Amino acid sequence: MRVPFFVVCASLSLATAAYSSGPSPLDARGKEIYMRGTGAITATLDGGVTRIAASTLPCVNCHGRDGRGRAEGGATPSDITFASLRRAYAVRTPSGRTHGPYDDRKLKRAIVRGIDASNNVLDPVMPRYSMSDHDLDALLGYMKHLGRELDPGVSEKSIRLGVILPPQTTMSGASAETRAVVRAWFDDVNERGGVFGREIELAFIDPDGTPKERADAVRSFLDRSSVFALVCSFTEGAERELSAVAEELQIPFVATITSNPRSSIAPGRYVRELFAGLAEQSRALIRLAGREQPESKRIAIIASNIRLTDVRDAAVQESRDNGYGAVDLLDAASVDAAKLRDAGVTTILILDPQPLAALLPAMQGSDWKPVLLVPASIAGPDLLAGAPATSLISFPTLPNDYSETSIGTHARLIREHHIGTTHRATQAAALASAALVTDALTRAGRDLSREALLDAIDRTKAFRSGFAPPLTFRADRHLGSTGCYIIAFAPGQPPKPAWVEIE
Amino acid sequence: MRSLRIAAAALLAILLAPNAPRAAEQRLPAMNDDAARRYFTDVQLVNQNGDTMRLYSDLIEGRVVIINSFFTSCNGSCPVMAAAFAEIQKHLGDRLGKDVYLISISVDPTTDTPARLKEYASRFQARPGWYFLTGTKANVDLALRKLGQFVEDPSGHFSIFIIGNQRTGLWKKAFGLAKPGELIPIVDSVVNDKG
């Protein structure tokens, strides 16, 4: 039978209308069940009797936000999108079962009793769920949207990205230049046609105050404006608090920039950070110094900031692993150069610059010349290049990471958009983030979701942004660059650079 | 007997090697003494209650053990394996904690603190005798290597149960995502083994 063309068009437009009208309140409960398994729902294994809260085994764990399923640990979950379950022909699942199309009754039976549309027993990995009829209806309703519901901040025409700038009050220059250069980069992307035809929209926020105030400001910004992901963002000094907001709201917080990333200490599901921070740099410094020092060596670690406890712990562990016989932990107030000298300290890791004012003069004219290990964000070469002893200074990135093309691009953006040039390094870090995000959005594909973006980031191998060292991410590696440059400044010798990789 | 005991440790190493077939069994000459202790070592791990446990002396010696590896942030197969352990726990009844232990070792010890393991254990209604283990990364890595369960990347963990009767020397491997109804007879065959 021929179906008139206008009927087809009308059906298509009805389907589109149903989809774009969004989920009903019942579907919202269905989404809650699918994503979190909350409420009075229990799961049992095939033939099992132990009831486990479904919140431990929610659908999304195996089938994914888009319902397509991802293989993990020997399990290959089925594609449970509406289109796949309703196919009018026999479908062969990854585990080898063949089944016909599901209707609502058969789908409920699969969820509750583990029987597929053709009366086969489902794979034993799929639990059987016990829930009320109301919840089952809600879940089925939501499953009809699976893989078709667009994440917040994405439409057919645009992707809205949020950018947390350095605080306007304390870093107004860096804040303004970052805003301008990120805007200029994505203007370029939009001029080339956007990403799969979607224009990139940007929403900026430059919160200041205490870490909690900054986090609160970002939470209310995210509640107000529908943002797909936070990118090119500076989290310095509020890493924990801002990451917690991203985790709570389940929003990708991608390629953030800080001197104290948390990803190698406490990786988050939604947070990906760009450069090696104080923990990685401290470890690299200790490792390099440890290689070049004699057998009997003793290290003093000076850290006063309570936010650096994890960094200090990582440094202690690395010192032990590198044969330091004794490790002294000091805060800035308790540093006494004479005591350190008498104790035979051979190496000092400086995570608080304040004691340098007393340490450097004490070393002058003395035969006590401990090696100073200093991340550049704590104290730079300007302070240490003339030190009376060897100092090793670490940098997560240096200008020699810039490619010729990227230098050209950056210069053009500055020229065309009249951007200031006082904070070039800050701009370069923001551009490294922007380049990675642009690449990942492209690789995530047209069916963009937050999950697809994070997947794309986690499949990034040695990405050359032209503004940073090569960036590599994996499911278990949320920090893009884990090594750093270390430049040795020794009295009377030219500076000697090295790259030390931590992973 | 020294050479036989060393041979027993070697056979155990072969069975537990990661590339051994995932369903396999091996009867070893009884090695209830120094050889087994030397093979497994008494590397120290920490359980969900914060107590230190030695791998051989406190966990394996003289017992039947059912061992898997997992990590608490795993969203795929780990909770399913834990649910299977919960079924085995139910089946074992009051033998659990006496002559049979369930042992789940984290492949992500840095993240999986004892407190985190305790919360995870409560989700599966774990009773005394089901130990969730963490520890320093070096110690946990050594224990996992001894059991053929070491992986560089936690998400690449194995979905294998190792079921061993140290008294009789019978060791088996089973696929951890099989039906409890298929796993329990394998567990029983090792638990009830008379040598």
Boltz contact constraints between the chains, C-beta under 6 A:
constraints:
  - contact:
      token1: [A, 45]
      token2: [B, 83]
      max_distance: 6.0
  - contact:
      token1: [A, 45]
      token2: [B, 180]
      max_distance: 6.0
  - contact:
      token1: [A, 46]
      token2: [B, 179]
      max_distance: 6.0
  - contact:
      token1: [A, 47]
      token2: [B, 179]
      max_distance: 6.0
  - contact:
      token1: [A, 47]
      token2: [B, 180]
      max_distance: 6.0
  - contact:
      token1: [A, 47]
      token2: [B, 181]
      max_distance: 6.0
  - contact:
      token1: [A, 48]
      token2: [B, 87]
      max_distance: 6.0
  - contact:
      token1: [A, 48]
      token2: [B, 180]
      max_distance: 6.0
  - contact:
      token1: [A, 50]
      token2: [B, 86]
      max_distance: 6.0
  - contact:
      token1: [A, 50]
      token2: [B, 87]
      max_distance: 6.0
  - contact:
      token1: [A, 50]
      token2: [B, 90]
      max_distance: 6.0
  - contact:
      token1: [A, 52]
      token2: [B, 83]
      max_distance: 6.0
  - contact:
      token1: [A, 56]
      token2: [B, 79]
      max_distance: 6.0
  - contact:
      token1: [A, 56]
      token2: [B, 123]
      max_distance: 6.0
  - contact:
      token1: [A, 57]
      token2: [B, 79]
      max_distance: 6.0
  - contact:
      token1: [A, 61]
      token2: [B, 75]
      max_distance: 6.0
  - contact:
      token1: [A, 62]
      token2: [B, 76]
      max_distance: 6.0
  - contact:
      token1: [A, 72]
      token2: [B, 76]
      max_distance: 6.0
  - contact:
      token1: [A, 72]
      token2: [B, 77]
      max_distance: 6.0
  - contact:
      token1: [A, 73]
      token2: [B, 76]
      max_distance: 6.0
  - contact:
      token1: [A, 73]
      token2: [B, 77]
      max_distance: 6.0
  - contact:
      token1: [A, 73]
      token2: [B, 159]
      max_distance: 6.0
  - contact:
      token1: [A, 74]
      token2: [B, 159]
      max_distance: 6.0
  - contact:
      token1: [A, 74]
      token2: [B, 177]
      max_distance: 6.0
  - contact:
      token1: [A, 75]
      token2: [B, 76]
      max_distance: 6.0
  - contact:
      token1: [A, 75]
      token2: [B, 77]
      max_distance: 6.0
  - contact:
      token1: [A, 75]
      token2: [B, 177]
      max_distance: 6.0
  - contact:
      token1: [A, 124]
      token2: [B, 179]
      max_distance: 6.0
  - contact:
      token1: [A, 125]
      token2: [B, 80]
      max_distance: 6.0
  - contact:
      token1: [A, 125]
      token2: [B, 177]
      max_distance: 6.0
  - contact:
      token1: [A, 475]
      token2: [B, 155]
      max_distance: 6.0
  - contact:
      token1: [A, 476]
      token2: [B, 153]
      max_distance: 6.0
  - contact:
      token1: [A, 476]
      token2: [B, 154]
      max_distance: 6.0
  - contact:
      token1: [A, 476]
      token2: [B, 155]
      max_distance: 6.0
